[in-house]
Amino acid sequence: MNDQPATSASPTRAEHAAGMAEYRAEGARLAKQLGNRGPVRFDENGKLHPDILAAYWEKGFYVFEGVIDAAELEELRADANNMIERAPVNRDAKVDAQGRPALGLDFATLPYTFIKPLSDPWGGTDVLGGRHPTQMTQPKAAEDAPEDVLYLMRSMCQSMDSGLRLYGHPQLLTIAEGINGADFVPFNDAIFVKQPGLGGSVSWHQDGVTHWDSPDWNEGIHGFNFQVQLYPSTTGNCLWVVPGTHKDGRADIKQIVADNGGSDMLPGAVPLTCQGGDVTIVNRQALHGSFANTSPDLRVSLTFGFHRRASVLGQSGALSVRAEDVYSEQRVFERSAVIAVAINARKNYHTGEAPYHYQPFAGLEDDHRLTDETYDRVIRDYSLKDLAI
Ligand SMILES: O=C(O)CCC(=O)C(=O)O
């Protein structure tokens, strides 16, 4: 990581926010013209509506309004807040702010990542396959800002009961099926926490790293990510996307930033503003990023992705997965089992809702009920089996 404190040349929080005001307004104006937001709609067969699919494939992202109802949103907020409160007090600590053992000390990998306030930890580094080649503006934090702030929280299906149930949400899984086919498989999950005046940036990047030079390359080959927004996400704290870039192959980000006079305010980018309970999908090949949160608003985004099975099978570990891992049939089955257990966890809780039928586990539902045994076998440390490409 490269989360060094800002220098004396860095803007203050107020200067950063003011310097972006015009860009934000222009982005919001462009976003309104795109026609890729609204409630989720399905066709007469219960499949994702073709008009939504067409808009997604054209723009590379879609904003679904009001997918998560108020009761579920409250549960997700409560569980995410619990996870935040139970984080270690800093990156080296073992206890939370109240002196309790931090959550996740017994996980194979600690589920928290910390950074310096308002920093860009990945920009201009080799981490995550070097996919963030330029660094964002890192404004100066306030004098009284903490040393370390939370950036990412992982393993939501293990850390949050409501997170496991969300992973089995029938509408979200129907969207995943519409994009990646009925035999779709999981990627990973991470919760981005952008605290007001403290949250760091995520430098401009494209997510995928495996298939850029593949003879079968196409606009859907690296899958997509959901983001479930727990709070309103604004032009001051949200994710930004350059529409249509998922179709163009690997972007020369260094050149794009250089052509923009070195500024990280890339032309044509649009903000994915949302209300709490809205859900976005972003193609993992789209050029996207987010700025340091110099706004007064918190953003918490539950982020989890899905792939086409064919994109993953036989590939090797990438991004935060060990390069020596191979995505065999067995590995794909074991990671996909999290979906099957999540569907059952949701069915037990939301008894009036029709559960999603996950084709790869047809006939195997009884082996994937949520029990102590399946928890240990499937959910515990499931992120070690992530399928990153
Ligand atoms: O939500 C953010 O700020 C960044 C998300 C992102 O870059 C990603 O999911 O790849």
The ligand as an ORCA input file, in Angstrom:
! r2SCAN-3c Opt
* xyz 0 1
  O     -16.910      1.967     -4.176
  C     -15.797      2.406     -4.401
  O     -15.427      3.491     -3.983
  C     -14.846      1.639     -5.257
  C     -15.417      0.365     -5.793
  C     -14.544     -0.258     -6.813
  O     -13.664      0.333     -7.350
  C     -14.747     -1.636     -7.196
  O     -15.678     -2.282     -6.706
  O     -13.970     -2.129     -8.018
*
